[in-house]
C-alpha cells in the first residue's frame, strides 16, 4: 500500500500563496493518479486538483487559474501551488493516491490532512 505525508499548510492572508507537499512511499509503482481534496467545515470533501500518471491535470472550477498541481517523480512528491488565496479556500487539504469517493465512502490511499486558513 501507499503511505502519504503532507506538509505546507498554515495561516496566510488573502491574496497570498502557499505550497503544499505530499511525499509518497510504499507501493509507488502502483499509483495511477494523485490528487488534492479539501473539506471545509460543514461541507463535503471535494476534489481540488488531480494529476494522472500520464501527466494530465484537471482542477475544480473554483481554483482554475490560481492553483497548480505538479509532481517530482525523483522525489516521489506531489505539490499543490496555491496563489491568490481567498478566505473560501480555507479547509483541510488532503493528498490522495488513486482516490475514489463514491456515496461518501473513500477508497485509495489518503494522507492525514493539513489545515489551510486564509484570513481576510
PyMOL CGO cylinders between C-alpha atoms (Angstrom):
from pymol import cmd
from pymol.cgo import CYLINDER

trace = [
    CYLINDER, 0.00, 0.00, 0.00, 0.93, 3.67, -0.30, 0.3, 1, 1, 1, 1, 1, 1,
    CYLINDER, 0.93, 3.67, -0.30, 1.73, 5.97, 2.60, 0.3, 1, 1, 1, 1, 1, 1,
    CYLINDER, 1.73, 5.97, 2.60, 1.37, 9.74, 2.20, 0.3, 1, 1, 1, 1, 1, 1,
    CYLINDER, 1.37, 9.74, 2.20, 2.86, 12.51, 4.33, 0.3, 1, 1, 1, 1, 1, 1,
    CYLINDER, 2.86, 12.51, 4.33, 1.65, 16.07, 3.82, 0.3, 1, 1, 1, 1, 1, 1,
    CYLINDER, 1.65, 16.07, 3.82, 3.16, 19.40, 4.77, 0.3, 1, 1, 1, 1, 1, 1,
    CYLINDER, 3.16, 19.40, 4.77, 2.95, 23.09, 3.95, 0.3, 1, 1, 1, 1, 1, 1,
    CYLINDER, 2.95, 23.09, 3.95, -0.36, 24.17, 5.43, 0.3, 1, 1, 1, 1, 1, 1,
    CYLINDER, -0.36, 24.17, 5.43, -0.72, 27.20, 7.64, 0.3, 1, 1, 1, 1, 1, 1,
    CYLINDER, -0.72, 27.20, 7.64, -2.14, 30.67, 8.02, 0.3, 1, 1, 1, 1, 1, 1,
    CYLINDER, -2.14, 30.67, 8.02, -1.97, 33.16, 5.18, 0.3, 1, 1, 1, 1, 1, 1,
    CYLINDER, -1.97, 33.16, 5.18, -3.57, 36.48, 4.32, 0.3, 1, 1, 1, 1, 1, 1,
    CYLINDER, -3.57, 36.48, 4.32, -5.99, 36.75, 1.42, 0.3, 1, 1, 1, 1, 1, 1,
    CYLINDER, -5.99, 36.75, 1.42, -4.07, 37.22, -1.82, 0.3, 1, 1, 1, 1, 1, 1,
    CYLINDER, -4.07, 37.22, -1.82, -1.10, 35.28, -0.52, 0.3, 1, 1, 1, 1, 1, 1,
    CYLINDER, -1.10, 35.28, -0.52, 0.38, 31.95, -1.55, 0.3, 1, 1, 1, 1, 1, 1,
    CYLINDER, 0.38, 31.95, -1.55, 1.13, 28.55, -0.08, 0.3, 1, 1, 1, 1, 1, 1,
    CYLINDER, 1.13, 28.55, -0.08, 2.68, 25.38, -1.45, 0.3, 1, 1, 1, 1, 1, 1,
    CYLINDER, 2.68, 25.38, -1.45, 1.54, 22.02, -0.16, 0.3, 1, 1, 1, 1, 1, 1,
    CYLINDER, 1.54, 22.02, -0.16, 3.76, 18.96, -0.47, 0.3, 1, 1, 1, 1, 1, 1,
    CYLINDER, 3.76, 18.96, -0.47, 2.89, 15.27, -0.31, 0.3, 1, 1, 1, 1, 1, 1,
    CYLINDER, 2.89, 15.27, -0.31, 5.61, 12.62, -0.13, 0.3, 1, 1, 1, 1, 1, 1,
    CYLINDER, 5.61, 12.62, -0.13, 4.60, 9.11, -1.15, 0.3, 1, 1, 1, 1, 1, 1,
    CYLINDER, 4.60, 9.11, -1.15, 6.21, 5.87, -0.05, 0.3, 1, 1, 1, 1, 1, 1,
    CYLINDER, 6.21, 5.87, -0.05, 5.40, 2.18, -0.31, 0.3, 1, 1, 1, 1, 1, 1,
    CYLINDER, 5.40, 2.18, -0.31, 3.98, 0.69, -3.50, 0.3, 1, 1, 1, 1, 1, 1,
    CYLINDER, 3.98, 0.69, -3.50, 4.55, 3.83, -5.53, 0.3, 1, 1, 1, 1, 1, 1,
    CYLINDER, 4.55, 3.83, -5.53, 4.71, 1.94, -8.82, 0.3, 1, 1, 1, 1, 1, 1,
    CYLINDER, 4.71, 1.94, -8.82, 1.03, 1.11, -8.49, 0.3, 1, 1, 1, 1, 1, 1,
    CYLINDER, 1.03, 1.11, -8.49, -0.18, 4.73, -8.42, 0.3, 1, 1, 1, 1, 1, 1,
    CYLINDER, -0.18, 4.73, -8.42, -2.18, 5.79, -11.47, 0.3, 1, 1, 1, 1, 1, 1,
    CYLINDER, -2.18, 5.79, -11.47, -3.21, 9.23, -10.27, 0.3, 1, 1, 1, 1, 1, 1,
    CYLINDER, -3.21, 9.23, -10.27, -2.73, 11.57, -7.35, 0.3, 1, 1, 1, 1, 1, 1,
    CYLINDER, -2.73, 11.57, -7.35, -4.99, 14.34, -6.22, 0.3, 1, 1, 1, 1, 1, 1,
    CYLINDER, -4.99, 14.34, -6.22, -5.65, 17.03, -3.69, 0.3, 1, 1, 1, 1, 1, 1,
    CYLINDER, -5.65, 17.03, -3.69, -9.01, 17.25, -1.97, 0.3, 1, 1, 1, 1, 1, 1,
    CYLINDER, -9.01, 17.25, -1.97, -10.29, 19.70, 0.58, 0.3, 1, 1, 1, 1, 1, 1,
    CYLINDER, -10.29, 19.70, 0.58, -13.01, 19.74, 3.19, 0.3, 1, 1, 1, 1, 1, 1,
    CYLINDER, -13.01, 19.74, 3.19, -14.33, 22.94, 4.70, 0.3, 1, 1, 1, 1, 1, 1,
    CYLINDER, -14.33, 22.94, 4.70, -16.31, 22.98, 7.95, 0.3, 1, 1, 1, 1, 1, 1,
    CYLINDER, -16.31, 22.98, 7.95, -19.81, 21.63, 7.42, 0.3, 1, 1, 1, 1, 1, 1,
    CYLINDER, -19.81, 21.63, 7.42, -19.15, 20.68, 3.80, 0.3, 1, 1, 1, 1, 1, 1,
    CYLINDER, -19.15, 20.68, 3.80, -18.40, 17.55, 1.81, 0.3, 1, 1, 1, 1, 1, 1,
    CYLINDER, -18.40, 17.55, 1.81, -14.88, 16.68, 0.78, 0.3, 1, 1, 1, 1, 1, 1,
    CYLINDER, -14.88, 16.68, 0.78, -14.30, 17.90, -2.76, 0.3, 1, 1, 1, 1, 1, 1,
    CYLINDER, -14.30, 17.90, -2.76, -11.71, 17.38, -5.47, 0.3, 1, 1, 1, 1, 1, 1,
    CYLINDER, -11.71, 17.38, -5.47, -9.38, 20.34, -5.91, 0.3, 1, 1, 1, 1, 1, 1,
    CYLINDER, -9.38, 20.34, -5.91, -6.85, 19.03, -8.44, 0.3, 1, 1, 1, 1, 1, 1,
    CYLINDER, -6.85, 19.03, -8.44, -5.78, 15.74, -10.00, 0.3, 1, 1, 1, 1, 1, 1,
    CYLINDER, -5.78, 15.74, -10.00, -2.72, 14.61, -11.91, 0.3, 1, 1, 1, 1, 1, 1,
    CYLINDER, -2.72, 14.61, -11.91, -2.52, 11.28, -13.74, 0.3, 1, 1, 1, 1, 1, 1,
    CYLINDER, -2.52, 11.28, -13.74, 0.46, 9.05, -14.37, 0.3, 1, 1, 1, 1, 1, 1,
    CYLINDER, 0.46, 9.05, -14.37, 0.46, 10.40, -17.92, 0.3, 1, 1, 1, 1, 1, 1,
    CYLINDER, 0.46, 10.40, -17.92, 0.76, 13.98, -16.71, 0.3, 1, 1, 1, 1, 1, 1,
    CYLINDER, 0.76, 13.98, -16.71, -2.77, 15.15, -17.43, 0.3, 1, 1, 1, 1, 1, 1,
    CYLINDER, -2.77, 15.15, -17.43, -4.28, 17.54, -14.90, 0.3, 1, 1, 1, 1, 1, 1,
    CYLINDER, -4.28, 17.54, -14.90, -7.70, 18.81, -14.01, 0.3, 1, 1, 1, 1, 1, 1,
    CYLINDER, -7.70, 18.81, -14.01, -8.99, 21.32, -11.48, 0.3, 1, 1, 1, 1, 1, 1,
    CYLINDER, -8.99, 21.32, -11.48, -12.13, 22.38, -9.75, 0.3, 1, 1, 1, 1, 1, 1,
    CYLINDER, -12.13, 22.38, -9.75, -13.64, 25.43, -11.40, 0.3, 1, 1, 1, 1, 1, 1,
    CYLINDER, -13.64, 25.43, -11.40, -13.21, 27.41, -8.21, 0.3, 1, 1, 1, 1, 1, 1,
    CYLINDER, -13.21, 27.41, -8.21, -9.40, 27.11, -8.31, 0.3, 1, 1, 1, 1, 1, 1,
    CYLINDER, -9.40, 27.11, -8.31, -8.64, 27.21, -12.04, 0.3, 1, 1, 1, 1, 1, 1,
    CYLINDER, -8.64, 27.21, -12.04, -6.00, 29.79, -12.82, 0.3, 1, 1, 1, 1, 1, 1,
    CYLINDER, -6.00, 29.79, -12.82, -4.94, 30.05, -9.18, 0.3, 1, 1, 1, 1, 1, 1,
    CYLINDER, -4.94, 30.05, -9.18, -3.80, 26.54, -8.17, 0.3, 1, 1, 1, 1, 1, 1,
    CYLINDER, -3.80, 26.54, -8.17, -1.29, 24.28, -9.91, 0.3, 1, 1, 1, 1, 1, 1,
    CYLINDER, -1.29, 24.28, -9.91, -0.72, 20.59, -9.23, 0.3, 1, 1, 1, 1, 1, 1,
    CYLINDER, -0.72, 20.59, -9.23, 2.66, 19.13, -10.15, 0.3, 1, 1, 1, 1, 1, 1,
    CYLINDER, 2.66, 19.13, -10.15, 4.89, 16.19, -9.33, 0.3, 1, 1, 1, 1, 1, 1,
    CYLINDER, 4.89, 16.19, -9.33, 8.55, 15.37, -8.93, 0.3, 1, 1, 1, 1, 1, 1,
    CYLINDER, 8.55, 15.37, -8.93, 8.96, 11.68, -9.65, 0.3, 1, 1, 1, 1, 1, 1,
    CYLINDER, 8.96, 11.68, -9.65, 12.56, 11.61, -8.43, 0.3, 1, 1, 1, 1, 1, 1,
    CYLINDER, 12.56, 11.61, -8.43, 11.40, 12.80, -5.01, 0.3, 1, 1, 1, 1, 1, 1,
    CYLINDER, 11.40, 12.80, -5.01, 8.13, 10.82, -5.01, 0.3, 1, 1, 1, 1, 1, 1,
    CYLINDER, 8.13, 10.82, -5.01, 6.39, 14.09, -4.25, 0.3, 1, 1, 1, 1, 1, 1,
    CYLINDER, 6.39, 14.09, -4.25, 3.30, 15.86, -5.50, 0.3, 1, 1, 1, 1, 1, 1,
    CYLINDER, 3.30, 15.86, -5.50, 2.76, 19.58, -4.93, 0.3, 1, 1, 1, 1, 1, 1,
    CYLINDER, 2.76, 19.58, -4.93, -0.13, 21.98, -4.88, 0.3, 1, 1, 1, 1, 1, 1,
    CYLINDER, -0.13, 21.98, -4.88, 0.91, 25.57, -5.51, 0.3, 1, 1, 1, 1, 1, 1,
    CYLINDER, 0.91, 25.57, -5.51, -1.85, 27.87, -4.31, 0.3, 1, 1, 1, 1, 1, 1,
    CYLINDER, -1.85, 27.87, -4.31, -1.79, 31.51, -5.38, 0.3, 1, 1, 1, 1, 1, 1,
    CYLINDER, -1.79, 31.51, -5.38, -4.24, 34.38, -4.92, 0.3, 1, 1, 1, 1, 1, 1,
    CYLINDER, -4.24, 34.38, -4.92, -5.76, 32.63, -1.95, 0.3, 1, 1, 1, 1, 1, 1,
    CYLINDER, -5.76, 32.63, -1.95, -9.25, 33.56, -0.82, 0.3, 1, 1, 1, 1, 1, 1,
    CYLINDER, -9.25, 33.56, -0.82, -10.99, 33.07, 2.52, 0.3, 1, 1, 1, 1, 1, 1,
    CYLINDER, -10.99, 33.07, 2.52, -13.25, 30.49, 0.87, 0.3, 1, 1, 1, 1, 1, 1,
    CYLINDER, -13.25, 30.49, 0.87, -10.16, 28.34, 0.25, 0.3, 1, 1, 1, 1, 1, 1,
    CYLINDER, -10.16, 28.34, 0.25, -9.98, 27.72, 3.99, 0.3, 1, 1, 1, 1, 1, 1,
    CYLINDER, -9.98, 27.72, 3.99, -10.22, 23.96, 4.54, 0.3, 1, 1, 1, 1, 1, 1,
    CYLINDER, -10.22, 23.96, 4.54, -8.35, 20.84, 5.50, 0.3, 1, 1, 1, 1, 1, 1,
    CYLINDER, -8.35, 20.84, 5.50, -6.46, 19.70, 2.41, 0.3, 1, 1, 1, 1, 1, 1,
    CYLINDER, -6.46, 19.70, 2.41, -5.88, 16.00, 1.80, 0.3, 1, 1, 1, 1, 1, 1,
    CYLINDER, -5.88, 16.00, 1.80, -3.44, 14.28, -0.51, 0.3, 1, 1, 1, 1, 1, 1,
    CYLINDER, -3.44, 14.28, -0.51, -4.68, 11.06, -2.10, 0.3, 1, 1, 1, 1, 1, 1,
    CYLINDER, -4.68, 11.06, -2.10, -3.30, 8.30, -4.30, 0.3, 1, 1, 1, 1, 1, 1,
    CYLINDER, -3.30, 8.30, -4.30, -5.78, 6.71, -6.70, 0.3, 1, 1, 1, 1, 1, 1,
    CYLINDER, -5.78, 6.71, -6.70, -8.64, 8.44, -4.89, 0.3, 1, 1, 1, 1, 1, 1,
    CYLINDER, -8.64, 8.44, -4.89, -12.23, 7.32, -5.16, 0.3, 1, 1, 1, 1, 1, 1,
    CYLINDER, -12.23, 7.32, -5.16, -15.20, 8.87, -3.46, 0.3, 1, 1, 1, 1, 1, 1,
    CYLINDER, -15.20, 8.87, -3.46, -18.48, 7.06, -4.04, 0.3, 1, 1, 1, 1, 1, 1,
    CYLINDER, -18.48, 7.06, -4.04, -21.52, 7.77, -1.94, 0.3, 1, 1, 1, 1, 1, 1,
    CYLINDER, -21.52, 7.77, -1.94, -19.40, 9.37, 0.75, 0.3, 1, 1, 1, 1, 1, 1,
    CYLINDER, -19.40, 9.37, 0.75, -17.13, 6.33, 1.02, 0.3, 1, 1, 1, 1, 1, 1,
    CYLINDER, -17.13, 6.33, 1.02, -13.43, 6.99, 0.45, 0.3, 1, 1, 1, 1, 1, 1,
    CYLINDER, -13.43, 6.99, 0.45, -11.02, 4.49, -1.07, 0.3, 1, 1, 1, 1, 1, 1,
    CYLINDER, -11.02, 4.49, -1.07, -7.45, 4.60, -2.25, 0.3, 1, 1, 1, 1, 1, 1,
    CYLINDER, -7.45, 4.60, -2.25, -4.68, 5.96, -0.03, 0.3, 1, 1, 1, 1, 1, 1,
    CYLINDER, -4.68, 5.96, -0.03, -5.11, 9.22, 1.86, 0.3, 1, 1, 1, 1, 1, 1,
    CYLINDER, -5.11, 9.22, 1.86, -2.87, 11.50, 3.86, 0.3, 1, 1, 1, 1, 1, 1,
    CYLINDER, -2.87, 11.50, 3.86, -3.66, 12.86, 7.28, 0.3, 1, 1, 1, 1, 1, 1,
    CYLINDER, -3.66, 12.86, 7.28, -4.71, 16.29, 6.04, 0.3, 1, 1, 1, 1, 1, 1,
    CYLINDER, -4.71, 16.29, 6.04, -3.16, 19.71, 6.52, 0.3, 1, 1, 1, 1, 1, 1,
    CYLINDER, -3.16, 19.71, 6.52, -5.02, 22.85, 7.58, 0.3, 1, 1, 1, 1, 1, 1,
    CYLINDER, -5.02, 22.85, 7.58, -5.04, 25.88, 5.30, 0.3, 1, 1, 1, 1, 1, 1,
    CYLINDER, -5.04, 25.88, 5.30, -6.55, 29.03, 6.77, 0.3, 1, 1, 1, 1, 1, 1,
    CYLINDER, -6.55, 29.03, 6.77, -6.90, 32.21, 4.71, 0.3, 1, 1, 1, 1, 1, 1,
    CYLINDER, -6.90, 32.21, 4.71, -7.70, 35.36, 6.63, 0.3, 1, 1, 1, 1, 1, 1,
    CYLINDER, -7.70, 35.36, 6.63, -9.34, 38.49, 5.28, 0.3, 1, 1, 1, 1, 1, 1,
]
cmd.load_cgo(trace, "trace")
